[in-house]
Amino acid sequence: MHIIHLHNFPFYLAAAALMTFIMLEYSKRKKLKKVITDIQSNLLNSFEEALIISDHTGKIRHKNESFQKLEEYFFSEVVNDIYSILPPYSQWKKEAEEIEGWSKERRKMIFEVSKHPFQLGKNSRYILFFKDISFHKKIESEIQYMAYHDTLTNLPNRHFVDEKINQAIKQNERVACLFLDMDRLKFTNDSLGHRAGDKLLVEVAQRLLKHKRDGEILARVGGDEFLFIVFNKRVDEIEEIACQCIQEMKEPFLIENQKLRITLSGGISVFPDDVKSADELIRVADLAMYDAKKNGKNRISKFDYKMEGSVRRRLLIEDLILNSLEQQECYLVYQTKIDLESNKVTGTEALVRWDNKEMGLVSPMEFIPIAEEIGFIHELGFWVLKKACLQWSEWKHLGYEPILMAVNISPLQFAQETFIDQVQNIIEETGMDPEFLELEITESSALAYKESTIKKLILLKEMGIRLALDDFGTGYSSFQHLNELPLQMLKIDRSFLKDIMDNSTQQSIVKSMIQLGHNMNLRVLMEGVEEQNQLDWLKEAGCDWVQGYLFSQPEKPETIVKKLLLA
């Protein structure tokens, strides 16, 4: 039998009108009554949709086979009165109502019921069509969910947060916003890939959720940014919540069989104390978060209006530094290294400087972390390496005795898959002798992903490049791991020289570090030497090399040339 679909609705009206005419004309003729009934049944049963005809009281006069099936697996009972499943017709606000429920198979189903009144003589009748819109509603619900949630973590998104904060502000509720930003996600993505980074984000979200109570919001609003929103009484606890979130990250994450350590930086703002709108609440919490990053990361800052100027400066740096190489605003300076046995210059470290046309000279302590945050460190880092190698080649061609050229390598730069190839290309392009190139990597980057790091370091060593561990003593290394790294030098962080002459404990620590380096057949260099008595003590302690203002500040190439003449 031909199936009539709902989109053929004009045919329904024509059929209903014809049926009404026949019934009115021939209802008194008994022979035709059965014929009419059969025609009516066949016609109604030809509809794929469930269909019923009722009178104005809701009593069902006829139901087709599709509706009878619906009774069995959806209503689980025979329906004789439409008002047992739907409101009275007089209460319908529109021409269609929805029925929601569960099938026998526990599948959620939603039906749209549309009513079409017609007159049968003096009697009012209604044709009701039951259209299954379950799939449509499911898709609609998923789209709605996606509009308000992050697809990776299933946390609410910025759109959701804005609506909830605006609602709370309209009701004069107190609202606190904690803006959290991961400090190492770019490092993870570059080292292990975006899949690992996504897994890390999901696990971070799960840890943060432990501290959320009912009615509060934890949202993901950017690649590595989360918002924690609390209301009313809990506003007074927002700093405690922030500390709990920071503490939650102390346990390493196990991602792709690698132990990852990450930290969070956060900023706090409160309505109505700090701001008057939802947009401002999030914006100033973001400003406070930047302040936390500027002051060393892994900490929380509470917003105050003094921050705004410094954060605006940061945003300006983010914008201007991207063109710094093209505008030829960056240049290198060099700080010499002294061999304490020969008292001669035997090496130098290349250091980048940025003199911007608008801002003037910007400290590396300020712009390097920002370059890392925005991903510019890759371009900048390889520019520094190439310029340093070119300078070494120039000095060699001028006939100077070759010295060691040290270049700092950012953890993000070192983590790139193409790092080894790019170093090799630079060596070939510049004519640099790899035996005189020393790459300085930080303790944290050398030990963050031990397996992949060791492979890279071995390849570099096989190329003839020397390797130094920078800022030794400030990270979280174990001596066993250090011994597995193919290093040639340990650089002890300058912070260990502070008050060393008056602190026997500090002296013991530095002596232990020097001895550790020697036990691993490494040279040991102390950074930040500024006083003669420090130098004398280091000589006695057996330190091999030193570097610091006692000998030279970071200087331009032409000044270094004069020192090379004396070497």
Salt bridges, closest charged atoms under 4 A:
ASP38 OD2 - LYS34 NZ 3.13
GLU48 OE1 - HIS5 ND1 2.83
ASP55 OD2 - ARG61 NH2 3.10
GLU71 OE2 - LYS63 NZ 2.73
GLU95 OE1 - LYS115 NZ 3.78
GLU98 OE2 - LYS137 NZ 3.14
GLU100 OE2 - LYS108 NZ 3.19
GLU140 OE2 - HIS136 NE2 3.59
GLU140 OE1 - LYS137 NZ 3.54
GLU142 OE2 - LYS138 NZ 2.76
ASP150 OD1 - ARG220 NH1 2.97
ASP162 OD1 - ARG158 NE 2.96
GLU163 OE2 - HIS159 NE2 3.71
ASP181 OD1 - LYS293 NZ 2.82
ASP183 OD1 - LYS293 NZ 2.59
ASP190 OD2 - HIS378 NE2 3.12
GLU216 OE2 - ARG234 NE 2.52
ASP236 OD1 - ARG174 NH1 3.02
GLU237 OE1 - ARG213 NH2 4.00
GLU237 OE1 - ARG234 NH1 3.12
GLU248 OE2 - LYS210 NZ 3.23
GLU248 OE1 - HIS211 NE2 2.64
GLU256 OE2 - ARG195 NE 3.73
GLU256 OE2 - LYS199 NZ 3.21
ASP273 OD2 - ARG174 NH2 3.88
ASP279 OD1 - ARG158 NH2 3.88
ASP291 OD1 - LYS294 NZ 3.82
GLU308 OE2 - ARG283 NH1 3.12
GLU308 OE2 - ARG312 NH2 3.05
GLU318 OE2 - ARG314 NE 3.14
GLU349 OE1 - LYS491 NZ 3.08
GLU366 OE2 - ARG313 NE 2.71
GLU373 OE2 - LYS293 NZ 3.42
GLU373 OE2 - LYS297 NZ 3.44
GLU429 OE1 - LYS386 NZ 3.02
GLU438 OE1 - LYS337 NZ 3.11
GLU438 OE2 - ARG523 NH2 3.84
GLU440 OE2 - LYS337 NZ 2.84
GLU440 OE2 - LYS491 NZ 2.95
ASP470 OD1 - LYS491 NZ 3.92
GLU484 OE1 - LYS450 NZ 3.23
GLU527 OE2 - LYS491 NZ 3.29
ASP544 OD2 - HIS518 NE2 2.94
GLU555 OE1 - LYS563 NZ 3.93
